[in-house]
């Protein structure tokens, strides 16, 4: 495997551990500062809004100036925003720093993905994206386990401060990554019409819809469980779920990507994800048993869909992959923003209804994917606008 891929995967492991161990204590922290549950979705959504706004710009800057500096700036700005998040208690101030966190973290995340697509071949890209997602899921789960244990020892605010300073450390570690500036011809700006076929636009719309479903479930799953079980119990569940998911993304998904087209895998994952959400709440009286069994299937679907999507859309323009992925992440950012905001309002009145609504979104995404035909001519269709 390309050494640059290995370096980025190691960096990804450290980065996602640092970025996520505070998540499990965030709901208790918001409760401690007097914030009502109905505002949680706003905070989740505003960060995603910042990510969606800056994603195309971040990708273009990475294409033009190189990935290393954009990753560094992204993590540094995100770390400062998180320090302010742990300091402020006013809702409006918190919303502002959530937007800035999204604006900056976009620069890091978009260019980490772009880095991997640029140093991998078309044939291996789906596999590399699966490895990336596997590393992300593994170290996110370890982070939740660590955060749950840490939450028994110190205050949520202190944990968020530690998280912020660890992200600052990650920012400086990013400067050790090999830069890929100058490895390919970089355009200062790419017009969307130069690569966006009608078919690809439909894929983006579907990405927006399913992201709403995936993100809403993922965010409020933590809130739902923390209100029922101790933080350490929730941390243990997320850790175990992550270990099972890592096996899926590192073993099953790469194998499937060699045998099946990305769009076929995406359809299968949406069906499984929708069924898993519904059955978790419909079939189990002991909800923790439901989470330990069928809900883990949902997490596999969520973790598998994104790398298949990224592999697919990265082939639209080989010379400007950062901007292409950035535009895709804008659609994702809008979904990540609207999902928790709307979901938060539904959750406040009926949590189970919110989870079921997310299952419906995944089902709609599956139905729309069915109408995207012609996989045999995929390479021609995806590149037709560049011909």
N, C-alpha and C positions, 0 to 999 in steps of 0.2 A: 504493500500500500504506500502511496505517496507520503513522504515524511511531513509535508505541509498539512495533509489531512490528519495525520496522527497528532501533530502539534495543536491543531485547532480543536480536535476532540478532547485532548487533555485540558486545554484552556476552557472549553465548554463545560467540562465537569466541574472545575473550580468556580467558574462564573455562575452556573445555575445553582450550585450549593449556596453560594453567598447571597444570591438574589432571592432565595425562597425560604430560608429557615425562619424568617419573621412572619410568614403568612399565617401560620396556625395560631399565633397570638394576636393577630390584627383584630379579629372580631371582639375578643375580650378587651383589647385596648380601646376600641371605639366605644364600647359599652362603658368603660371606666371613665372616659372623658365626657360622657353624657350624650352621646350621639344615638339617635333612634335608628332602629333596624331599617326603616324605609329609606334612610339616606345612604346605606351601605352601597346600594347599586349605583348611586351617583358617584361615589368615590371610585368604585371599580371602573365605571364607565368613562369618567373624565380622564383617567390615565390612558385608557384605550383610545379615547378621542385624540389625545396628544400624539399617540403612536400613529394613528391613521393620518393625521395632518402632515406629519414630518416624514412618513415612510418613503414617498417617491423622491423627496429631496435628499434624504439620507442615502438612498441607493445610488442616486446620480453622483453625489459627492464621493462616495466610495469608488465608483467607476472612474471618476476623473482624477482623484488625488491619492487613491490607494486605500486599502481597507484598514490598515493599522491605526492611522491617526483618527479615523472616524470612529473606530471601536473605542479608542482611548477617550475621546471627547464624550462619547455616549455614556460610558460608565462613570466618568468623573461627574458629569452633570446629574446623572441619576443618583449618585451617592449624596451629593449636596441636597438634592430635592428630598431624599429620604430623611436626612438630618432635620430638615425643616418640618417634614411630616410628623416626626416624633416630638417636635417642639411646639407647634401650633395646636390650638384646641378649637379655634373658631372655624365653623363649617366653610365659610367662603375662602379663608386662607388655606384650608386643607384642599379645597377643590383646585385652587391655583397651583399648589405644589404637586398635586396629582397630574395636572396637565403637563407641567414642566418635566415631571418624571417620565411621562410617556413620550414627550418630545425628544428627550435625550436617550432613553433606553432604546428607542427605535433605531437610532444611529448605530448602536452596538449590535442589536439582534439582527437587523437587516443585513449588515455587512459580515456578520459571522456566517450566516447562511450563504450569502453571495460568495464569500471566500471559498467555501466548500464546493459550490457549483463551478467556480472558475478553475479549480485545480483538479476537477474530476471529469472523466469522459462522459459522453452522453450515455454510453452503455452501462457505466457503473454508477450513474448519478442517483438512481432510485435506491440502490444499495447504500451509498454513502449517506443519503438523507435519512435512511432507516437507522443507520448507525448513530447519526447525530441525534435523532429523536430518542433512541434507546439510551444514550448517555444522558440526555436531558431528563428523561423520566427517572432513571436510576438515581441521579444525584438530587433531583427534586424530592424523591421519596426519602432519601437519606437526610435531606435537609429538614423535611417535616418531622422525621423521627427525632432529629437533634433538637429542633425547635420545641417539640412537645416536651422533651426531657428538660430543656432549659427553662421552659415556662413554669416548671415546678420549683425552680430555684431562684428566679429573679423576676422583676416586673416586666410587663410587656414593653413598656417604653424603653427600658434599658436594652432589651433584646433588639429592638428596632435600631437603636443607636449602634449596637455592635454590628448589626447587618449593614448599616450605612458605611461604616468605616471599613468593613471587609470588602464592600463593593469598590471603595476608593483604592484599596490595595489591588484589586483585580484590574482597575484602570491602568495602573502603572505596570502590572505584569503584562498587559496587552502589548506594551512597547517592545517586548522580547519576541513577539511573533514575527516570522519572516513576512516582509511586505510583498505584495504582488503587483505593485504599481509598475506600469510599463510592460506588463506581460502580454497585453493585447491592445488593439486600437480602441481608444476611449473617446466617445463623442461627448461634447459638453451638454447636449440635450437631445433627447429622442422624442419625436412626436408619437403620441399614442397610436395614431393611425398607421404608423410604420410597422407595427407588429400586432396590433389588436384586431384579430379577425372576429367575426360575429360569434363563431364557435368559442373562442377564447373568452370573449366577454360574457357569454353564458356561464362558463366555468367560474368566472369571477363572481357573478351574481349568486351562484349556488354556494360558493365559498363564504360569501357574506351571510347567507341564510343559515348554513350549518354552523358557522362560527357563533352566531347568536345562540343556537341551541347548545353547542359544546361548552361555550364560555359560561353561560348562565348556570348550567348544571354544576360545572366545576367550581365556580365561585360560591354558590349557595349550598353546595354539599358540605363545605367546611362549616358554614354558619349553622346549618341544620344539625350536624352531628355534635358540634361543640355545645349546643344548647341542651343536648340530651346526655352526653357522656363526658368524662374528664378529658382534659387536653391530651394527657399521655395516652389514653385509649384511642383517641382520634389519630394521634401521631403514629401509633403502632399500626393502625389500619392502613393509613396512607403509605407507610413504609412497605408493608407487605404487598399492597396493591402495586406499588412501584416496582418491586422485585419481579412480580409475575409479568408485568407489562414490559419490563426490560427484556425478558426472555422472548416475548412476542416480537418486539421490534428488532432484536438482534438476530433472531433465528428464523422465525416464521415469516416475517415481512420481507426480508431480503430474498428468501427462497421463492416466495409468492411473486415478487417483482420480476423474477427471471422467467416465470411461467405464464404470468398474466399481465395484461396491459394495465397501466396505472388507473384508467377510468373504470375498468372492471373491478379492481380492488376497492376503489372508492365507493362503488355501488354496494358491494358486499358489506363494507364497514358501516355504511349509513343504515342499512337494514338491521344489522346486529346491534348497533348503538341505540336505535330507536326502541327496539324490542327490550333491550336490557334496562333502559330507564323505566319503561312502563311496568315491567314485571317486578322490579325492585320494590315498588310501592304497592302493587296490586296483589302480590302473592305471599308476602311475608308479614306476619304479625310482629316478629322480632326483626326490626328493621336492620340491625347490625348484621344478622345472617344474610339478609338480602344484599347488603353492601359487600360482604365478604365473598359472595358467590356471583350473582348475575351482574352486579354493578361493575365488577372488575372487567367484564366484557365491554361495557360502555367505555371504560378507560382505555382499553386496547383499541377500540374503534377511534376514539379521539386522538390517541397517539399515532395511529397509523395513517389517518386521513391526511394530516398536514404534510408529511414527507412525500406522499404520493402526489399531492397537489403541487408542491414545490418542484418536484422532479418534472412534472408535466409542463408547468408554465415556464420553467427555466430554459426550455428549448425554443421558446418563441424568438429570442434574439440573443445569440451567443456572445455578441460583442458588448452588450449593455445589460448583463444579467442583473446587476445591482438595481437598476431602475425598474426593470421588469418585475423583479421580486418586490421592490418597494411599492409599486402600484398595486400588486396583489395584496400586499400587507395593508394598504389603505382600505381595501374592501374588508379585509379581516378586522382592521381597527374600528371601522364603523360598526361591524357586527359585534365586536367586543365591547363597544361603547353602548349601543342601543340595547343589547341583550340584558346586561345586568340592570340597566336603568328601568326598562319595562318589567323585567323579571323581578326586580326589587319591589315594585308596586304590587305585582301579583302575589309574591311571597308573603308580603305583610298581611294579606287577607287569607291566603290558603297556600301553604308551601307545596303540598302535593300537586295542586293544580299547575303551579309554575313548572315543576318537573315534567308533567304530562305535556304541557305546551311545548317544551323543548323537544320532547320526543316527536311531536307533530312536525316541527321544523326539520328534523332529520329525515322524516318520511317524505316531506315535500322535496327536499334536496335529492333524495333517491329517485322520486318520480321524474324530476326534471332531468336528471342524468340519463334516464332511460331514453329520452328523446334526442340525446346527442349520439348520432350514429356515424358510421364510417370509420371505425377504428383501423381497418386495414390500410387506409390512406392517411393515417394520422400525420406522418412526417410532411406530406404534401400540404395538408390542410393547415397545419400549424405554422408553416413557413410561407404560405401562399402570399402573404402581404409583403414578404421581403424579396420576392422573386423579381 
